[in-house]
Structures are given as structure tokens and as C-alpha cells.
């Protein structure tokens, strides 16, 4: 398993080389509708973020991994948006 990324910075995207945590951020689809909540960020061996773990669904929730290259962060609103 990859180590968790823990460094938090204020940017609009999750660039390589800057691991961060998005725990508690809402996750929105491309149309702006909420689809889940971010749980944690998984990093590779170089501590670069690779995936965001997201809990989706209300009744019988599921856990999915989203590649960071498909996610943009709005740290002021605490929202991750799929591109």
C-alpha cells in the first residue's frame, strides 16, 4: 500500500510533487453535483499523490479511488471537482 500524503497547501490543483490531504472535502462531478466525500490521498513511493479515496453513496456507501490528474481542488470551498 502507498503511504498517505499529509502536507496541505493552498492551490487550485493537486500537482505532482506536492502531496496533500483532502479529507473531508466534498467531491463534485463535472456538472457541479456532489457525488461523495474525500477520505484520503494515496501517494506513490516518491510521496507524489496518485489517487484520492472517495466515499460515495448514502445508503450502502462505496469507496472508490480517483486518479489525481482528473481532480481540481478549490481549497476555499473545500471541494474537489472532477474534470
C-alpha positions in Angstrom: 0.0 0.0 0.0 1.2 3.5 -0.7 1.9 6.0 2.1 -0.7 8.7 2.8 0.1 12.2 1.7 -0.2 14.6 4.6 1.2 18.0 3.5 -1.6 20.5 2.9 -1.1 23.5 0.6 -3.4 26.2 -0.9 -3.6 25.7 -4.7 -6.2 25.1 -7.3 -4.9 21.7 -8.5 -3.1 18.7 -7.0 0.3 19.0 -8.7 2.9 16.3 -8.7 5.5 16.6 -6.0 3.2 18.4 -3.6 1.3 15.7 -1.6 -1.6 16.9 0.4 -4.7 15.8 2.2 -8.3 16.4 1.1 -10.0 14.6 3.9 -13.5 15.9 4.4 -13.6 17.8 1.1 -16.9 17.3 -0.9 -16.3 15.7 -4.3 -18.4 17.1 -7.2 -18.9 15.8 -10.7 -18.1 17.8 -13.8 -21.6 19.3 -13.7 -21.1 20.5 -10.1 -23.3 18.0 -8.4 -22.0 16.4 -5.1 -21.1 12.7 -5.6 -19.2 11.9 -2.4 -16.7 12.9 0.2 -12.9 12.6 0.1 -11.4 10.4 2.7 -7.6 10.4 2.0 -4.9 10.8 -0.6 -2.7 7.9 -1.6 0.9 8.7 -2.7 3.5 6.7 -4.6 7.0 5.8 -3.4 8.2 9.3 -4.2 5.5 10.7 -2.0 3.7 12.2 -5.0 -0.1 12.0 -4.9 -1.6 9.3 -7.1 -5.2 8.7 -6.0 -7.9 10.3 -3.9 -10.0 7.9 -1.9 -13.7 8.9 -2.1 -16.7 7.6 -0.2 -19.8 7.7 -2.5 -23.5 6.9 -1.9 -25.7 7.4 1.1 -27.4 4.0 1.6 -24.7 1.3 1.3 -21.8 3.7 0.7 -18.9 2.6 -1.5 -15.3 3.6 -1.6 -13.6 4.5 -4.9 -10.2 5.8 -5.9 -9.9 8.7 -8.3 -6.6 9.5 -10.1 -5.4 12.9 -9.1 -5.0 14.0 -12.7 -8.8 14.1 -13.0 -9.4 16.2 -9.9 -9.1 20.0 -9.4 -9.2 21.4 -5.8 -11.0 24.5 -4.5 -9.4 24.8 -1.1 -11.5 27.9 -0.1 -14.8 25.9 -0.6 -13.2 22.6 0.4 -14.4 21.0 -2.8 -12.7 18.6 -5.3 -14.2 18.8 -8.8 -13.8 16.1 -11.4 -12.5 17.4 -14.8 
